[in-house]
Amino acid sequence: MATNPQLSYHELGFRCGVEIHQQLEGQKLFCRCPTTIRKDPPDISVQRKLRAAAGEGGAVDIAAQYEQTRGKQFIYHGYRDTTCLVELDEEPPGPINEKALHAALQVASLLHCTIVDEIQVMRKTVIDGSNTSGFQRTALVGRDGELLMDGKKVSIPTVCLEEEACQVIERGAGRDAYNLSRLGIPLIEIATGPDLHTPEECRKACLQLGMILRSVDGLKRGIGSIRQDVNVSIKGGARTEIKGFQDVQSIHAIIDYEISRQLAILKKNKPIAAEVRKAEPDGTTSFLRPMPGAARMYPETDVLPVQGSLQNIAGIELLDDKAKKLEGIGIAKDLADAAAKAGKADAILLWAKQFPTIKPAFIAESVVSIPITIRRKENITANPSNEEYAAIFSELSSGHIVKEAVHDIIISLGKTGRLDFARFKLLSDDDVEREVAALASENAKVPQNAMIGLAMNKLRGRADPAKVIAAVKRMMA
Ligand SMILES: [Zn+2]
């Protein structure tokens, strides 16, 4: 690119939009199967051939035709306890998964979309074999939203709830094999308008949309759970869709590659085809298939439309806003961000209110930092539940334990699986005196500071440190 990239993207008439797909955890969209993606040997395998059906307008979609010309056979691998007849398209879909619908509605409302009056599931023709039915079910949830990014508004034409496709496990000559376990996992799809004018804006939009998605409950985590597709075009070129980014950081380089590829074609005075391309790990793109046309969608009559009170989505808030609330009660920014990301913001805000004698920063540290420290230093995994934390803070607030004991209580929970307050019970003032006296008689020649160290070590987590120090000083005065 030229020395002034801003200017050159502008001169090129560069525009881009993104589509984000995020998988949800729990149950599938139209059956009760779990959302577990499996790679182990299957229990069943079936063989299929798929044909393109005419869309409502009577035209067979160009992308669908392209795939059909390949005349492939498809093998589907399934599992007795993870896939059912719905994935095999032997049984009609069940009603839409309400939890997934709720999450999609929340995302749409966070993006200031107009929520639809009725959820109508549509069929989108796909005959590359990645759907046993030959179509993907998709439902529009919200439209005409916007994403606010550094003061700029990026339009969000649609937020949809879709079913995930099968995972390809083998491509052979005339024969592809797919794993059914991924098919039907709920996917939230967010599409932006072509309002992004630099690759950097595109990267930022992806990060911002990721933050918005993480603000709702029930997202699937890990590699492959979120995917970005990027639509790019330059003046005189054609819209190209790039799929399969390994991560958000590679977006800039891959877009630059795609621009130079299109420029090279334009220089030779050749037309650029509208097509779908794949982002390669080496930063280039490769042809995947022609751009699908508009004849792909028709109504899914096996699923009843969902109506009523869809607009009524309460209690949803951006992670960034949650983090700001935590900062507002005295929690440092980094800790507040980490707490919001970990999905603990609401709980921390609640505990801060329930236990006003405990500093909110200590509550956040106990919930966010202590389990991490314990894992790193002691190699012990401890993830106390909200109930367990509430019990710890209640003991602390009523003075039965000291703040210093919380770390050790969580370690012991990680080791034994249960909360044990008895071992960490706060000693009475008399007990502190007695313990310090016993220690002093065992270590007669130790100077005062070392004595304080010994006493603190012995009584750590069972006495107020100030009281221990005072007792030692009295003893040695
Ligand atoms: Zn199923």
Boltz pocket constraint, residues with backbone or C-beta under 6 A from the ligand:
constraints:
  - pocket:
      binder: B
      contacts: [[A, 28], [A, 31], [A, 32], [A, 33], [A, 82], [A, 83], [A, 84], [A, 85], [A, 86], [A, 87]]
      max_distance: 6.0
